[in-house]
């Protein structure tokens, strides 16, 4: 029997066909997961959680791994992370100006992807294609390049008139194929004319207009290491079920897919767990 564990920090996902997944812990241990597909794994929550930023032991996490104090004071936990059009760096009120300069005041990509449906999203250019892997996209296409996060947010808001911006996690996990042409999807919107008029007239875009890039890239088709998906789909709750044993069927997005339920790794960042893999 092989055992590993520690404070969960997240998943490492590397480009390949299929993608290569590893479970990461705070002590820098990484455990490759692709080779464990088909194996029976016991996961135990050891009744210990800590803030992923300040490392203080806590009783509850906020925003996937933070204590309440860090949640209130860190820029990465501010509402503008979820709604980038609310970025207030230019007003001098960013919670962490240095962090905002490194993260938000950088080149961003506005993209279309297919997760449970065609959706619009934004990410730093440096975070492509990792962002698509994290959200479980089957295919993705950059459509505009913009100078800052705030600009990307304004453009995303305009595109939400045509595309959804949220993923239904159950549908995402069950989706195995995508026959949607993302380039045609954005072209049909542009052909209507309203989007280009908005770009031409929005004052924020005068100094750094969005640059269309959808004709410069081929859609990226993404393959996940997964054999099957349980039905009905249930999410594991470590608070209610601190120990479970199940067979790993694969990984997609931020989820480990077991034969009995699915485990959202991002949700349990900061939790101390112990895993045991049964001998094959």
C-alpha positions as CSV (number, residue, x, y, z in Angstrom):
1,X,0.0,0.0,0.0
2,X,1.3,3.5,-1.0
3,X,0.5,6.4,1.3
4,X,0.9,10.2,0.9
5,X,-0.7,13.3,2.3
6,X,-0.3,16.8,3.8
7,X,-2.0,20.2,3.5
8,X,-3.7,20.3,0.1
9,X,-2.4,23.2,-2.1
10,X,-4.1,22.3,-5.4
11,X,-3.5,20.4,-8.7
12,X,-0.6,20.7,-11.1
13,X,-1.8,20.1,-14.7
14,X,0.7,19.7,-17.5
15,X,0.0,19.8,-21.3
16,X,-0.2,16.4,-22.9
17,X,-2.8,14.2,-24.6
18,X,-4.3,13.4,-22.2
19,X,-3.3,16.1,-19.7
20,X,-1.0,15.0,-16.9
21,X,-2.3,15.6,-13.3
22,X,-0.6,15.7,-10.0
23,X,-2.0,16.4,-6.5
24,X,0.1,19.1,-4.7
25,X,0.7,19.6,-1.0
26,X,2.1,22.6,1.0
27,X,5.4,20.8,1.7
28,X,6.1,20.8,-2.1
29,X,5.2,17.1,-2.4
30,X,3.5,16.3,-5.7
31,X,1.9,13.0,-6.4
32,X,1.3,12.0,-10.1
33,X,-2.4,10.9,-10.5
34,X,-2.7,9.5,-14.1
35,X,-0.9,6.3,-13.0
36,X,-3.5,5.9,-10.2
37,X,-6.5,5.7,-12.4
38,X,-8.3,2.4,-11.8
39,X,-6.9,2.1,-8.3
40,X,-8.8,2.1,-5.0
41,X,-7.9,5.1,-2.9
42,X,-8.8,5.9,0.7
43,X,-8.9,9.6,1.6
44,X,-9.0,10.8,5.2
45,X,-9.5,14.3,6.4
46,X,-7.4,14.7,9.6
47,X,-9.5,17.5,11.1
48,X,-6.9,20.2,10.5
49,X,-7.2,23.2,8.1
50,X,-5.0,26.2,7.7
51,X,-5.0,29.4,5.6
52,X,-3.1,28.9,2.4
53,X,-1.6,32.4,2.7
54,X,-0.7,33.1,6.3
55,X,-0.6,29.4,7.3
56,X,-2.6,30.1,10.5
57,X,-4.7,27.2,11.7
58,X,-8.4,27.9,11.2
59,X,-11.9,26.4,11.7
60,X,-13.3,27.6,8.4
61,X,-11.9,28.5,5.0
62,X,-13.1,31.4,2.8
63,X,-12.7,31.7,-1.0
64,X,-11.1,28.2,-1.3
65,X,-8.4,28.2,1.3
66,X,-8.1,31.6,3.0
67,X,-8.7,32.7,6.6
68,X,-11.2,35.5,7.2
69,X,-8.5,38.1,7.8
70,X,-6.7,37.3,4.6
71,X,-10.0,37.1,2.7
72,X,-10.7,40.6,3.8
73,X,-7.3,42.1,3.1
74,X,-5.8,40.4,0.1
75,X,-6.4,41.7,-3.4
76,X,-6.7,38.2,-4.8
77,X,-9.9,37.8,-2.6
78,X,-11.5,41.1,-3.7
79,X,-14.8,41.2,-5.6
80,X,-13.0,42.5,-8.7
81,X,-11.3,39.0,-9.1
82,X,-14.8,37.6,-9.9
83,X,-15.9,40.8,-11.7
84,X,-12.8,42.2,-13.3
85,X,-14.7,45.2,-14.7
86,X,-14.8,46.4,-11.0
87,X,-10.9,46.6,-10.9
88,X,-10.0,49.8,-8.9
89,X,-6.2,49.8,-9.3
90,X,-6.4,53.0,-11.3
91,X,-8.1,54.7,-8.4
92,X,-5.2,53.9,-6.1
93,X,-7.4,51.7,-3.8
94,X,-6.0,48.2,-4.6
95,X,-5.6,46.2,-1.5
96,X,-2.1,45.0,-2.7
97,X,-0.7,47.4,-5.3
98,X,2.4,45.4,-6.0
99,X,0.3,42.2,-6.5
100,X,-2.1,44.2,-8.7
101,X,0.7,45.5,-10.8
102,X,2.1,42.0,-11.3
103,X,-1.3,40.3,-12.0
104,X,-3.9,42.8,-13.1
105,X,-1.9,45.4,-15.0
106,X,-0.6,42.8,-17.4
107,X,-1.7,41.7,-20.8
108,X,-5.0,39.6,-20.7
109,X,-6.8,37.3,-23.1
110,X,-10.5,37.3,-23.6
111,X,-11.5,33.8,-24.9
112,X,-14.3,31.5,-25.7
113,X,-14.3,27.9,-24.4
114,X,-16.6,25.0,-24.4
115,X,-17.1,23.5,-20.9
116,X,-20.8,22.6,-20.4
117,X,-21.6,25.1,-23.2
118,X,-19.9,27.9,-25.0
119,X,-18.7,30.5,-22.5
120,X,-16.7,33.7,-22.4
121,X,-13.8,34.1,-20.0
122,X,-10.7,36.2,-19.3
123,X,-7.3,35.3,-18.1
124,X,-3.7,36.7,-18.0
125,X,-1.9,35.9,-21.2
126,X,0.7,34.1,-19.1
127,X,-2.0,31.8,-17.8
128,X,-2.9,30.3,-21.2
129,X,-3.6,27.4,-21.5
130,X,-3.6,26.5,-17.8
131,X,-6.8,28.5,-17.2
132,X,-8.7,26.3,-19.7
133,X,-7.4,23.1,-18.0
134,X,-8.6,24.4,-14.6
135,X,-12.1,25.0,-15.8
136,X,-12.5,21.7,-17.7
137,X,-12.8,23.1,-21.2
138,X,-13.0,20.7,-24.1
139,X,-11.8,23.3,-26.6
140,X,-10.8,27.0,-26.2
141,X,-9.9,29.9,-28.5
142,X,-8.4,33.3,-27.7
143,X,-10.5,36.0,-29.3
144,X,-9.1,39.3,-28.0
145,X,-5.9,40.6,-26.5
146,X,-6.2,43.5,-24.1
147,X,-3.7,45.5,-22.0
148,X,-5.2,45.0,-18.5
149,X,-7.6,43.0,-16.4
150,X,-10.1,45.9,-16.2
151,X,-10.2,46.2,-19.9
152,X,-10.8,42.5,-20.3
153,X,-13.7,42.8,-17.8
154,X,-15.4,45.5,-19.8
155,X,-15.2,43.4,-22.9
156,X,-16.3,40.3,-21.1
157,X,-19.4,42.1,-19.9
158,X,-20.3,43.1,-23.5
159,X,-19.8,39.5,-24.7
160,X,-22.1,38.2,-21.9
161,X,-25.0,39.5,-24.0
162,X,-24.2,36.6,-26.4
163,X,-22.4,33.9,-24.3
164,X,-22.7,32.6,-20.8
165,X,-19.8,33.2,-18.3
166,X,-20.4,30.4,-15.8
167,X,-19.8,26.7,-16.0
168,X,-22.3,24.1,-14.7
169,X,-19.9,21.6,-13.0
170,X,-22.1,18.6,-13.4
171,X,-22.6,19.2,-17.1
172,X,-18.9,20.0,-17.5
173,X,-17.9,16.6,-16.0
174,X,-20.4,14.7,-18.1
175,X,-19.4,16.4,-21.4
176,X,-17.1,14.2,-23.4
177,X,-17.2,15.7,-26.8
178,X,-17.6,19.1,-28.4
179,X,-18.7,19.8,-32.0
180,X,-18.9,23.6,-31.7
181,X,-16.9,25.9,-34.0
182,X,-15.7,28.7,-31.6
183,X,-14.3,30.8,-34.4
184,X,-17.7,30.8,-36.1
185,X,-19.4,31.6,-32.8
186,X,-17.4,34.8,-32.3
187,X,-17.6,35.7,-36.0
188,X,-21.4,35.5,-36.0
189,X,-21.4,38.0,-33.1
190,X,-19.0,40.4,-34.8
191,X,-21.1,40.2,-38.0
192,X,-24.1,41.7,-36.1
193,X,-22.1,44.9,-35.7
194,X,-23.0,45.9,-32.1
195,X,-19.8,44.6,-30.5
196,X,-17.5,46.5,-32.8
197,X,-19.6,49.7,-32.2
198,X,-19.2,49.2,-28.5
199,X,-15.4,48.8,-28.9
200,X,-15.2,51.9,-31.0
201,X,-17.3,54.0,-28.6
202,X,-16.2,52.8,-25.1
203,X,-13.9,55.5,-23.6
204,X,-11.8,53.0,-21.7
205,X,-10.6,51.4,-24.9
206,X,-9.2,54.6,-26.4
207,X,-5.7,54.2,-25.0
208,X,-5.6,50.4,-25.4
209,X,-8.3,49.0,-27.7
210,X,-9.0,45.2,-27.7
211,X,-7.0,43.5,-30.5
212,X,-8.9,40.7,-32.3
213,X,-6.8,37.5,-32.4
214,X,-9.3,34.8,-33.1
215,X,-8.1,34.4,-36.7
216,X,-4.5,34.0,-35.5
217,X,-5.0,30.8,-33.5
218,X,-6.4,27.3,-34.0
219,X,-8.9,26.3,-31.3
220,X,-7.0,24.2,-28.7
221,X,-8.6,20.8,-28.3
222,X,-8.1,19.4,-24.8
223,X,-8.1,15.7,-23.7
224,X,-8.6,14.7,-20.1
225,X,-7.5,11.5,-18.4
226,X,-10.9,10.0,-17.6
227,X,-12.6,6.7,-18.3
228,X,-16.1,7.3,-17.0
229,X,-18.3,9.5,-14.9
230,X,-20.5,8.2,-12.1
231,X,-24.3,8.8,-12.3
232,X,-25.8,10.5,-10.5
233,X,-23.0,12.9,-9.9
234,X,-22.4,13.6,-6.2
235,X,-19.7,15.9,-4.6
236,X,-17.7,14.6,-1.7
237,X,-18.0,16.7,1.5
238,X,-15.1,16.1,3.8
239,X,-16.8,17.8,6.7
240,X,-19.7,15.3,6.5
241,X,-17.7,12.3,5.2
242,X,-14.1,12.6,6.6
243,X,-13.1,9.3,5.2
244,X,-14.0,7.5,2.0
245,X,-12.7,4.7,-0.2
246,X,-13.4,4.7,-3.9
247,X,-11.8,3.9,-7.3
248,X,-10.3,6.8,-9.2
249,X,-11.8,7.0,-12.7
250,X,-10.0,10.1,-13.9
251,X,-9.5,13.9,-13.6
252,X,-11.1,16.9,-15.3
253,X,-10.9,20.5,-14.4
254,X,-10.3,20.8,-10.6
255,X,-12.1,17.5,-10.0
256,X,-10.9,14.0,-9.1
257,X,-13.6,11.6,-10.5
258,X,-14.2,8.5,-8.4
259,X,-16.7,5.7,-9.1
260,X,-18.9,6.9,-6.2
261,X,-18.6,10.7,-6.2
262,X,-16.3,13.5,-7.3
263,X,-13.8,15.5,-5.2
264,X,-13.2,19.2,-5.8
265,X,-9.5,19.7,-5.0
266,X,-9.7,23.5,-5.2
267,X,-12.5,23.6,-2.6
268,X,-10.3,21.8,-0.1
269,X,-7.1,23.8,-0.4
270,X,-5.7,24.2,3.2
271,X,-7.2,20.9,4.4
272,X,-4.8,18.2,5.8
273,X,-5.6,14.9,4.3
274,X,-4.0,11.4,4.2
275,X,-4.4,9.1,1.2
276,X,-3.7,5.4,0.9
277,X,-3.6,3.6,-2.4
278,X,-4.5,-0.1,-2.4
279,X,-2.0,-2.5,-4.0
280,X,-2.9,-3.3,-7.6
